[in-house]
Amino acid sequence: MSEIEYGAMMHRAMQGLIADVLQGVADNGLPGEHHFFITFDTREDGVEMADWLRDRYPDEMTIVIQHWFDNLVVTDEGFSITLNFGNSPEPMVIPFDAIRTFVDPSVEFGLRFETQDSDDGDDNDDEGEADPAPDEASPSDAPPASGAEVVSLDKWRK
């Protein structure tokens, strides 16, 4: 080892934090007003979702875990969950490597995972926000652009 890979170590640690949070929710449900906006790259290896959702969100999608979700299972590689899209329950599998942002607006906490190979200048993926259930947050309730503590891991990468 020629140098310590702090960026990669932080990336794994933050994925572990998300895994711990989601496992707590799987075991005990969402406490208080907590809820999550999770944006992920739908092109990432291991992402499983309905074809019609992939057609609608070919690059990036934001899900909301709040009022209705089912079958939340957390593994070392990611998580699976069933969400309600317009009264259509849809199972999804999301690897941790696919996650781009994780925000809990109830406590103004957020993480952003930036990957060097996805920095292709295409920042117009805003239409990837979804409304998992009719009573969930709408795309206009997307994670706050400011106010949340966002930790960018690339700050420490070479």
C-alpha positions as CSV (number, residue, x, y, z in Angstrom):
1,M,0.0,0.0,0.0
2,S,1.6,3.2,-1.2
3,E,-0.8,5.6,0.6
4,I,-3.9,5.5,2.8
5,E,-7.1,5.7,0.8
6,Y,-9.0,8.0,3.0
7,G,-11.7,8.8,0.4
8,A,-12.5,5.1,-0.2
9,M,-12.5,4.5,3.6
10,M,-14.9,7.5,4.2
11,H,-17.1,6.2,1.3
12,R,-17.4,2.8,2.9
13,A,-18.0,4.3,6.4
14,M,-20.9,6.5,5.1
15,Q,-22.4,3.5,3.3
16,G,-22.2,1.6,6.6
17,L,-24.0,4.5,8.3
18,I,-26.8,4.3,5.8
19,A,-27.0,0.5,6.3
20,D,-27.2,0.9,10.1
21,V,-30.0,3.6,9.7
22,L,-32.0,1.4,7.3
23,Q,-31.5,-1.7,9.4
24,G,-32.9,0.2,12.4
25,V,-35.9,1.2,10.3
26,A,-36.4,-2.4,9.1
27,D,-36.3,-3.6,12.7
28,N,-38.3,-0.9,14.4
29,G,-40.0,1.3,11.8
30,L,-39.4,5.0,11.2
31,P,-39.1,6.9,14.5
32,G,-40.8,10.3,15.0
33,E,-40.8,12.5,11.9
34,H,-37.8,10.9,10.3
35,H,-38.1,10.1,6.6
36,F,-35.5,9.7,3.8
37,F,-34.9,11.0,0.3
38,I,-32.5,8.6,-1.4
39,T,-31.3,9.4,-4.9
40,F,-29.6,6.6,-6.8
41,D,-28.1,5.9,-10.2
42,T,-30.5,3.6,-12.0
43,R,-27.7,2.5,-14.4
44,E,-25.6,1.0,-11.6
45,D,-24.9,-2.7,-11.6
46,G,-27.3,-4.5,-9.3
47,V,-30.1,-2.0,-9.4
48,E,-33.4,-3.9,-9.9
49,M,-36.6,-2.1,-10.6
50,A,-39.7,-2.4,-12.8
51,D,-39.1,-1.8,-16.5
52,W,-41.6,1.1,-16.6
53,L,-39.8,2.8,-13.8
54,R,-36.4,2.4,-15.5
55,D,-38.0,3.8,-18.7
56,R,-39.2,6.8,-16.8
57,Y,-36.0,7.3,-14.8
58,P,-33.2,6.0,-17.1
59,D,-30.3,7.8,-15.2
60,E,-31.3,8.8,-11.7
61,M,-34.2,8.4,-9.4
62,T,-35.1,9.8,-6.0
63,I,-37.3,7.6,-3.7
64,V,-39.0,8.7,-0.5
65,I,-39.2,6.3,2.5
66,Q,-41.9,7.8,4.7
67,H,-45.5,6.8,5.0
68,W,-45.8,3.5,3.1
69,F,-43.1,1.0,2.4
70,D,-42.8,-2.7,2.8
71,N,-40.3,-5.6,2.8
72,L,-37.2,-3.5,3.7
73,V,-34.3,-5.8,3.8
74,V,-30.7,-4.6,4.3
75,T,-27.7,-6.6,3.2
76,D,-24.0,-5.9,3.1
77,E,-24.3,-4.8,-0.6
78,G,-27.5,-2.7,-0.4
79,F,-31.2,-2.9,0.4
80,S,-34.4,-4.1,-1.1
81,I,-37.8,-2.4,-0.5
82,T,-41.3,-2.3,-1.9
83,L,-42.7,1.2,-2.5
84,N,-46.1,2.3,-3.7
85,F,-46.1,4.1,-7.1
86,G,-49.7,5.2,-7.8
87,N,-51.3,2.3,-6.0
88,S,-48.9,-0.1,-7.7
89,P,-46.5,-1.7,-5.2
90,E,-43.1,-2.2,-6.8
91,P,-40.1,-4.1,-5.4
92,M,-36.7,-2.5,-5.9
93,V,-33.1,-3.5,-5.1
94,I,-30.7,-0.6,-4.6
95,P,-27.0,-1.4,-4.0
96,F,-25.2,1.1,-1.7
97,D,-22.8,1.8,-4.6
98,A,-25.7,3.2,-6.6
99,I,-26.7,5.8,-3.9
100,R,-25.8,9.4,-4.8
101,T,-27.6,11.2,-1.9
102,F,-29.2,10.3,1.3
103,V,-31.1,13.0,3.1
104,D,-33.2,13.0,6.3
105,P,-34.9,16.5,6.1
106,S,-36.5,16.0,9.5
107,V,-33.1,16.6,11.1
108,E,-31.4,18.5,8.2
109,F,-28.9,15.6,7.7
110,G,-27.6,14.6,4.3
111,L,-24.8,12.7,2.6
112,R,-23.7,13.1,-1.0
113,F,-21.6,10.4,-2.8
114,E,-19.8,11.7,-5.8
115,T,-18.1,9.4,-8.2
116,Q,-15.4,10.5,-10.5
117,D,-16.6,8.3,-13.4
118,S,-20.1,9.8,-13.2
119,D,-18.9,13.4,-13.4
120,D,-19.6,13.8,-17.1
121,G,-21.1,17.3,-16.8
122,D,-24.7,16.0,-17.1
123,D,-26.3,17.6,-14.1
124,N,-29.8,17.8,-15.6
125,D,-31.1,14.6,-13.9
126,D,-33.6,16.5,-11.8
127,E,-36.6,14.7,-13.4
128,G,-35.5,11.6,-11.6
129,E,-37.6,12.4,-8.6
130,A,-40.4,10.0,-7.8
131,D,-43.5,10.1,-5.7
132,P,-43.6,6.5,-4.3
133,A,-47.2,6.9,-2.9
134,P,-50.0,9.4,-3.2
135,D,-49.5,10.6,0.3
136,E,-45.7,10.8,0.1
137,A,-43.7,13.9,-0.6
138,S,-44.1,15.3,-4.1
139,P,-41.0,16.2,-6.3
140,S,-41.5,19.8,-5.2
141,D,-40.7,18.5,-1.6
142,A,-37.3,17.3,-2.8
143,P,-34.3,17.5,-0.4
144,P,-33.5,21.1,0.5
145,A,-30.7,22.6,-1.6
146,S,-29.4,24.3,1.5
147,G,-29.8,23.8,5.2
148,A,-29.0,20.1,5.2
149,E,-25.5,19.1,6.3
150,V,-24.1,17.5,3.2
151,V,-20.7,15.7,3.3
152,S,-19.0,15.4,0.0
153,L,-16.4,12.6,0.0
154,D,-14.5,13.8,-3.1
155,K,-13.1,16.7,-1.2
156,W,-10.5,14.3,0.2
157,R,-9.9,12.3,-3.0
158,K,-7.0,12.8,-5.3
